[in-house]
Amino acid sequence: TAYEITYGDWSSDVCSSDLDQAATLDPTASRQSSAADAWLQASSMSLEPEKSEEMARRAQSLFQKVLEGDPKNLDVKVKLAMTYMSSAAPMQGVAMLREVLETDPKHEQALLSMGILSLRSGQFAKAVDWFNRLTTAHPENEEGQLLLGKALAETGEKEKAREQYERARKTTKDPAVQQQLEQFIKELDQSKP
């Protein structure tokens, strides 16, 4: 599992060779994609940059094999793009996400990824744009709804952020998300002059 890879001895035969061996013994796109997904998830969970980069490289290699067999698979292309974010070439990943969005301007994961990357890099106005596009095309995307509120708050649009959080709170069924939204609203209310 991604947890075992990240917090266990990820380089041992127990973890890494199980994934790699499964993908080698059964080189179907499904098996390779599953192994790549586990490596990508582990990479995003790792707190050690060296481990994260190595795991992302392993995911990258497997996603590339899947794309060789199915070059039009946009979902895999988005995941491959995200492997570049912890590498020395993050702009290559951004370019891949843009290619996906040129093919499918409403691709849910590509829009979400662009919004998250914009948030991480402090480009809050761009994040608002990406999350607006995402939530317009996919209003059921709770993560996008929540992150749109976060991006609005970061741009200083506190009232719009509050409205967005309220809107998201009314539509989510997840008690944990509702609780998080209530906390965000409380923080916004406390930050008012």
N, C-alpha and C positions, 0 to 999 in steps of 0.2 A: 504494500500500500504506500501511498505518498507519505503518510505519517512515518512509517517504518524507514523509508528511504531517507527522509529528512532528519529524523531524530535518532535513528539507529546508525549502525555502521554501514552507510550507504554504499561504500565501495566493496563491501564483503560479498562473498558468493551468495549469501543468504538473500540479499536484497537485489543488488544490481544484476547479477547473472540470471536471477529468476526472470526478470523483465526482458533482458536482452535475449536470453535463451528461448523464452516463449515466442518472442517475435522472430527469432531465427528458425526455430523448429516448425513453426506454423506461420510462414511469412504472408499470411493474408493481410489485406489492407485493414481489416477489422482488428486483428491481433496487434499489428504494428501501431495502429492508431490508439488502441487502448494502452499499450506500453508507453507511447509518446505522451498521452494525456497524463499518465501517472508521473512521468519525469517532469513534465511542465508544471504540474501541480506541486510536486516536491520542490522544484526550483523556486516557485513563488513563495513557498513557506519557509525556505531556508534563510537563516539569519547570517550565514557565512558566505560572503561574496564568491569565494573560490568554489565552494560546493554548488552554489546556485548556478554559476557559469557552466560548470561541468554537466550538471543535470540538464540545463537548457541545451547544451550541445548534443547531448544524447537524444533529447526530445526532437531537436532540429533534424538530426540525421534520420530518425524514423518518420517524421512528418514529410521530409523530402522524398522518401521512398514511397509513401502513400500518394503524394502528388504526382510522382512519375507515372503511376498507374491511372491516376484520375486527376489530370491537371485542372479541371474545371470545378473541383471541390472547394468551394469558397470557405466552408467551415474550417477545413484543414488549413487552408491558406491563412486564415485569421490566426489560428493557433501557432502556425509556423512563424508568422509575423511577431507574435508575442515572445517567442524564444529569443528574438534579437534584442529585446529590451534590456536583458541583463548581460549583453555582450558589448564588444567594442564598437558595434555598428547598429545602434538603436534606430538611426534614420532609415536603415534598410527595412526594418520592421514597419515603420510609419509609411514608407513608400508602398509596401505590400498592402497595408490596410487601405490606403488610398486607391490602389488598383482594384481591390475588392469592392469599394464603394463606387468606383466608376462602372463596374459591371452590375452591381446591385446597390443603388443608393439608399435602400432601406434595410440593408443587412444588419440584423439586430446586434450580433456580437461585434462587428466592425465598428458600429456607431458607439456602442458601450465602451469598447477598448479605446477609441479616439477620445471620448470624454474623460475616461479615467486617466489616460496619459496627459491630457491637457490639465487636469486637476493636479496631478503629481508635479508637473513642471511649472505650476503657478500661473498658467494661462487661463484664468478663471472665466473671462469673457468667451473664449473659444469653447471652454467646457460647457458653458450655458448653451451655446449654439449646438454643440454635439448632443447634449442631453435633451434639448428641445426637439431636435430632429428625431432622436430615439423615441421619446415619449409620445410624439405625434404619430409616428409610424407604428409603435408598439406600446399603447397606453397601459397594457397589463404588466409591463416590465417594472417591477417594484424597485429593483436596484437603480434603474434609471430615474424613476420618480424621486427617490430619496437623494440621489447624487445631484439631481437638478436643484433641489433645495439647498444642498451644501454649496454648489457652485454659485447660486444666487447670493447666498449669505457671504461668500468670499468676495463677491464683487461689491458688497456694500448694500445690495438691494434687500435689506432685511425684511421689509414688509412683503415683498414678492416671495422671499424664501419662506416666510411664515405661511403665506397662502399656499405655497407648494407643499409644505409639510402637512398642512391641514387637509389638503386635497388627497395626498398620499395616505394619510391616516384613515380617511373615510373609506378608501378602496381596499386597503390591505386586510387580510384575514389573519395574518400571522401576529400573534400577541407580542413576540419579541420585537418585530419591526414596529408595531404600534408603540411599544414602550420606548424604543429608540427615538421615534419621531416625537413623542411627548417630551423626551429629554432635550432634543434639539429645539423644540418650541420654547421650553422653559429657559434654555440658554439664550435664545434670541430675545425673549422678554426681559431677562436680567441685563442684557447688554444695551438696552434702550437708555438714552440719556435722560 
